[in-house]
Amino acid sequence: MYNLLTVVIPVHNREKIVGATLESLSRQEMMCSVVLIDNNSTDNTMAKLQQWADKEQTKNRCITIVSERVPGAAAARNRGLQEVTTPWVMFFDSDDIMLDGHMQRVVDGIHANPDADIIGWDVAVKCLDGSNTTRVFADKDVLFRNMFNAIFATQRYAVRTDFFRNAGAWDPTVMGWNDYETGMRLAANHPKVVKLTGHPTVLVVEQKNSITGTDYASGATKWEHALDCCEQTLRQHKLHQSLRWLELRRMVLAALYAREGSAEAQRLYSQVLSRCQSPWRRIILKTAYAYTRKGGRGIHILLRPFI
């Protein structure tokens, strides 16, 4: 199936863990094209990639290894995208695991849904505290669900290559939440989305040194830049209702800063309120802040009828 789907995996300083990801790909019975991108690694990551590729190419697999000097996952993924010639592409992270049968499942899903633009699935998650959970994909209400649940994380979907490129691919200026911001552009272009049912066939393993990190306040500039880019997308597509949702998302972020005791909370809280002219929506936003700051979850669901 080299002519149907390409898997693109960017890698930066992952010599100790990328092997598990690559071996999980080796175990897939359904073969596909693979593009690996070394993004300025200073350890032995490139050697690990080449060693794996040399072994796999003895099985007649189609593997390409390239380098990208511009830092950041978005720039690396775009470099990989340049190598894609198949009608479908799937981005994957270098610390996640494909369970047996994953690629077969994705390819079967593509064949069964010839009109789809995006094929998605739930994923299992091994959390930093050792607990396990499931992150759910959605094929309905995708813009709202991405706004608050970030359903377009890279390991949760495959997409038509042309559709992805037409949506703008990855924005290299977005250094955090880049999959969230990219997902917003995908959703704004009204894709036909299909969700694969059944048990998760991808395992996400949370890492302390991930791009997202373990707190919010230390990455405030990155997260808020991603939200600013999302606002530009929503304005471009004249999605005025969604702009009100985005202000709620900003206020939730401010509350998360507050939970961490950061001064960033008051700054963003005041900024959001200053942008809101409606007294009623100001009350809604203040309510969301107070509820989330105290540890509440799901305020977007509770307040959606009133936004």
N, C-alpha and C positions, 0 to 999 in steps of 0.2 A: 504493500500500500504506500510505496514511496511517493506515488503521484497524487495522493489524496491529502495527507496531513503531515505537517512538520512540527516537531517539538522544539521550542527555543528555550534554552536555559542559560541565564547569565550567572557568572560566578566571580566572587571577589573574596580572596583569602579564606577559602573553604577546604584546604587540603585535608583536614582531619575529618570532615563530615560529608563532603561531596561524593565520596565513594559509595555511601549507602544509597544516595539518590540515583547514581548512575547504575548501580547493580540492580536496583528495583526496575529500572528501564530495561536492563538486559534480560530480566525474567519475563518480560512481556512477549507473548507468543505472536501478537500482531506487530509486525515491524513497520517502522515509519522513518521518515527523514529526521535527523537530529542536527541542530545547530547549537554549539557550545561557544559562549563568549567569555573570554577572560577579561575582566575589567580592572586592570591595573593591580593585579595581585602581586604581593611582595613576598609570599611564601612559595611553596612548591605546587600551588594549584595547577598551573599550566602543565607541569610534568604529570600530574595525576590525570588530567583530562586527556593528554596525549597517550598515556599508558592505556587508559580505558578504550580510547578510540582505536588504537592499534589492535587490541584484542578483539573488539567487536567487528572490525572490518574484515577479519578472517571469516566472519559469518555472512559476508556480503551485505552488511548494513551500510546505509548512506549517511555518513557522519562528516560534518564540517566544523572545524575549529577556527575561530577568528579572535582578534583582539580589538578592544575599544579603549582608547586613552582617555576620553572624556569620562569623568567620574559619575557614578550614579546608575541605579538599575534601569532607569528610563532610557538613558543613552545606550546602555549595553543592549537592551532589548531591541531598540531601533536598529542597532548594528546587525543584530541577528535577523531582524525582519527583512533587511536588505537581501539576505541569502535565500529567503523563502520563495519558492516557485510553485508550491502546491496551492490548491484552492482553499484549504483550511489550515489554520495555525493554532497551536496551543502553547501558551507560555507556562513555564513551570519554574519553581524556585529550587535552589541548590541545597536546601535543607529539608525538603519534603520527600515523601515516599509514595511511589505508585504501588498499590497492592496488586496481587496477581489478577489478571483479567481486565485491568483498567483500560488499556489501549483497545482491546477487542470491544469493550463496552462502548467506548467513544465512537469507534468506527461504525459499529452497528447502529448507534444512534444517528450518525450522519446519514447513513444509507436509508434509515427508516423515516427520516424527516428531510426530504430533498429541498423543501422550501424554507428551511430554517436558516437564520443568520447566526444564531448563537445556540450552542448545546451546552447545558450546565448540569451540575450535580452537587449533592451534599458532600461534605468532607468530614472525616473524623479528626479530632484534635487531641494531641497530648500536651497538656498545659504545663507551664513552668512549675506549678505546685504539685505535679504528678497526677492530677485529676484528668479525666477524659470527658470530652463533650463532642457535640456534633454542630457544625456550622451549616446552616440551611441555605440552599440556593432558592431563588424564586423565579418563576416564569410568568407571573402576573404582577401588575403594579410595580414594575421593575425600577422606575425612577425613584419612587418613594422608598422602596426597599433598599436601593443602593444608598440613598441619602442617609439612612439611619442604621443600616445593617451591613453596608459595604459588601454586597453580594458578589461583586465582580473581582474578588481577590484572584490572583493569577492562577491558582491551582484548581479553580472551580468551574472553568468553562473552556470550550474551544469556539473559535469564531471564524467566519468566512474571511479570508485574507483581504479581499477587496473591500468588504464592509469595514474591516478594521482600519485599513489605510485611508478610506474615505472619511472616517470619523476623526482622523488626525493622528493616529498611532499614539506613541508615548510622548509626553511633554518633558523634555530633559530639564526644564527649569523647576519642575516639581520634584523635590528631593525627598519628600515624605508623603505618604498617602497617594502615591502616584497611581496605584491600581484603582483607588477610590475615584480620583479625578478622571482617569481614563474611562472608568465605568460610567461616569456621569455623561461623558460625551457619547458613549455607545448607546446609553438609554435614551438620550435626547434625540437620537437619529431613528427612533421607533423601530428597533429590530424585531423580527419574529423570533421569539425565544422559546426553546423547548427544554424541559427539565427531565433528566433521566431518573427514573424511580429505582428503588432498591437500596441495599446497604452501600455505604461509602466505600469507594475503591481507591481513595487517596488518604494518606495519613499526614497531617500537618504537625510537625514537631516544633513547638515554640522554642526560640533561642534567646538567651539574655542579650546577645549582641546583634539582634535583628535590626533592620532599618527602623522599624516602629519603636523599638526600645521597650522599657518597662514603665515609663511614666509619660505624662502629657506635657507638663509645664516646660521641661527642658527642651522640647522640640516645638515650642509655640510658633515660632516663625515659619517652620516648615508646614505645620498643619494649616495655619491660617492662609498661607500662600495657596495651598491646594484648594481651600474653600473659596478664595478670591477667583481662582481660575474656573471653578465650578460656576460661580456667579456669572462670569463672562459667557460661559456656555449657555446658561439658562436665559440670559438676556438676548443672546444671538438667536435663540430658537423661540423667543417670545413666550417662555413658559413662566408666566407671572405667578401662578399659584405655587409653583415650585420654588420661586424666590422667597416666598414667605416660609416655606418649609426650611430653606437654607438658613434663614435667620434663627429659627428654632434650633437648628443644628449648631450654629455658632454659640448660642446660649447654653446648650448642653455642654459644649467644650469648655466654656467659661466655668461652669459648675464643676467639671472634672478638675480644672486647675485649682478651684477652691478646695476640693477634697484633699488635694496635696499640700494645701497651705501656701500656695504661691500667690504673689502679688499680681501675677498675670491675670488672675481671675477678675479683679475689680476693673482692670484696664479693658478687657474684652467685654465684660458686662456693661460698662458705661458706653462703650463703642456701639454695641448692638442696640441699646435703648436709644441712643442719639440718632440712629438711622430710622427709627420707627415713629411715624407721625400719628398713628392711630392709638388713642388711649386704651381701647379694648385689647389690641394686640400687645401693648406694653404690659398689661396685666397678665396676659397669657405667658409672655416671655419671662416675667418675674416669677410666676408660679412654676414654670419649668426649671428655672435656676434653683429656687428653694427646694423643690422636690428632688432634683438630681443631686444637689449638694449634700443632702442628708442621706444619700445612698439609694434613692429610688431609681427604678429602671423602667423603661418603656413609656416615658412621658410623651413621646411622639404619637403613640397609639391612643393614649388617653385624651390628648388635646387635638388630635387631627380634625375632629368634627368642628372645632371652633377656630381653626386657623384660616 
